[in-house]
């Protein structure tokens, strides 16, 4: 599982990706802006 933290436009979020069957798919999305 890979976590990508993005900050932009006044918000912060974290995207979690896991590799499945040779491709990356979104595992979890966390919005921590509030």
DOLOLUM-559349 format. One record per residue: x, z, y of N, C-alpha, C, O in turn; residue number from 0; residue in three letters. Coordinates in steps of 0.001 Angstrom, whole numbers, padded with zeros to 6 digits. Atoms other than C-alpha are relative to their C-alpha. Layout:
% residues N
[[X; Z; Y]; [X; Z; Y]; [X; Z; Y]; [X; Z; Y]; NUM; "ALA"]
...
% end
This chain:
% residues 34
[[000853; 000000; -001192]; [000000; 000000; 000000]; [000888; 000000; 001241]; [001830; 000785; 001353]; 0; "UNK"]
[[-000754; 000114; -001241]; [001324; -000999; 003394]; [-000909; 000354; 001158]; [-002029; -000148; 001253]; 1; "UNK"]
[[000786; -000399; -001163]; [000109; 000621; 006599]; [000547; -000688; 001242]; [001738; -000591; 001539]; 2; "UNK"]
[[-000374; 000644; -001253]; [000162; -001403; 009815]; [-000693; 000722; 001139]; [-001921; 000786; 001197]; 3; "UNK"]
[[000577; -000686; -001144]; [-000305; 000549; 013002]; [000028; -000940; 001198]; [001078; -001470; 001563]; 4; "UNK"]
[[000091; 000881; -001153]; [-001524; -001471; 015954]; [-000495; 000748; 001217]; [-001454; 001516; 001145]; 5; "UNK"]
[[000434; -000617; -001245]; [-001781; -000342; 019550]; [-000144; -001104; 001039]; [000797; -001858; 001288]; 6; "UNK"]
[[000221; 001024; -001006]; [-003322; -002561; 022195]; [-001371; 000134; 000609]; [-002301; 000612; -000041]; 7; "UNK"]
[[001278; -000011; -000709]; [-006105; -002831; 024746]; [-000631; 001385; 000044]; [-001855; 001513; 000038]; 8; "UNK"]
[[000509; -001355; -000147]; [-006414; 000945; 024982]; [-000541; 000614; -001272]; [-001216; 001642; -001217]; 9; "UNK"]
[[000465; -000600; 001247]; [-007139; 001550; 021309]; [001135; 000038; -001015]; [002112; -000704; -000902]; 10; "UNK"]
[[-000984; -000100; 001078]; [-005158; 002538; 018252]; [-000729; -000079; -001330]; [-001809; 000490; -001485]; 11; "UNK"]
[[000599; 000049; 001326]; [-005913; 001723; 014659]; [001071; -000190; -001054]; [002203; -000560; -000745]; 12; "UNK"]
[[-000916; 000182; 001116]; [-004282; 001600; 011271]; [-000681; -000846; -001067]; [-001810; -000573; -001475]; 13; "UNK"]
[[000505; 000851; 001070]; [-004764; -001118; 008697]; [000828; 000257; -001255]; [002058; 000258; -001210]; 14; "UNK"]
[[-000692; -000214; 001274]; [-003918; -000435; 005074]; [-000222; -001217; -000901]; [-001358; -001614; -001161]; 15; "UNK"]
[[000088; 001148; 000890]; [-003128; -003380; 002814]; [000603; 000350; -001354]; [001597; 001070; -001440]; 16; "UNK"]
[[-000599; -000137; 001327]; [-002535; -003407; -000907]; [000126; -001386; -000625]; [-000727; -002252; -000431]; 17; "UNK"]
[[-000228; 001291; 000625]; [-001108; -006277; -002906]; [-000777; -000071; -001310]; [-000629; 000783; -002183]; 18; "UNK"]
[[000836; 000148; 001184]; [-003544; -007519; -005520]; [-000021; -001466; -000428]; [-000401; -002348; 000342]; 19; "UNK"]
[[000000; 001346; 000571]; [-003154; -010569; -007749]; [000769; -000990; 000868]; [000327; -002119; 001083]; 20; "UNK"]
[[-000861; 000899; -000757]; [-000371; -012020; -005629]; [-000379; -000195; 001452]; [000257; -000981; 002153]; 21; "UNK"]
[[000365; 000131; -001405]; [-002141; -011645; -002302]; [-000320; 001367; 000596]; [-000666; 002309; -000116]; 22; "UNK"]
[[000272; -001262; -000682]; [-002611; -008934; 000277]; [-001468; 000077; 000363]; [-002029; -000876; 000903]; 23; "UNK"]
[[001375; -000188; -000422]; [-006077; -007544; 000769]; [-000143; 001334; 000706]; [000588; 002285; 000433]; 24; "UNK"]
[[000216; -001194; -000799]; [-007388; -004967; 003183]; [-000538; 001124; -000873]; [-001546; 000972; -001563]; 25; "UNK"]
[[000366; -001143; 000838]; [-007602; -001580; 001518]; [-000828; 001007; 000789]; [-001843; 001511; 000307]; 26; "UNK"]
[[000714; -000971; -000819]; [-008696; 000681; 004342]; [000273; -000277; 001463]; [001359; -000732; 001824]; 27; "UNK"]
[[-000153; 000171; -001438]; [-009255; 000506; 008089]; [-000323; 001311; 000687]; [-001379; 001902; 000463]; 28; "UNK"]
[[000174; -001273; -000678]; [-008827; 003540; 010298]; [000035; -000213; 001503]; [001029; -000701; 002042]; 29; "UNK"]
[[000049; 000106; -001454]; [-009906; 003578; 013924]; [000164; 001393; 000584]; [-000694; 002257; 000402]; 30; "UNK"]
[[-000293; -001331; -000539]; [-008348; 006515; 015747]; [-000033; -000002; 001523]; [000696; 000747; 002173]; 31; "UNK"]
[[000036; 000151; -001455]; [-009272; 005510; 019284]; [-000730; 001147; 000681]; [-000498; 001406; 001861]; 32; "UNK"]
[[000760; -001048; -000673]; [-011659; 008410; 019905]; [000456; 001383; -000398]; [-000089; 002375; 000086]; 33; "UNK"]
% end
